[in-house]
Amino acid sequence: MPFANFKVPEKTLTTKQKEKIVTRTTELFVEIYGERARANTMVLVEEVTDGGWGISGNVLTLAMLGEATEEATEDSSGAAGDA
């Protein structure tokens, strides 16, 4: 069973963006393994709580990244939050 696990900062993706990650990842596995992979592909989008992750030894927060909102990311095409 193909499996993909995406860990993202909490509140940085809209519901539609998470759906897009699931759909496109599934399509990628189907492209690689063939149609038989579709029924068994699992995609997990996990939201990590604020301050629960970091890069290069530095803890990152939403204040540093900019928090996404449903309205802002859905109304803007090509926004930084788009996946």
Summary of the structure (lengths in Angstrom):
residues: 83
radius of gyration: 14.8
end to end distance: 23.8
largest distance: 42.6
contacts: 193
relative contact order: 0.27
helix: 42%
strand: 24%
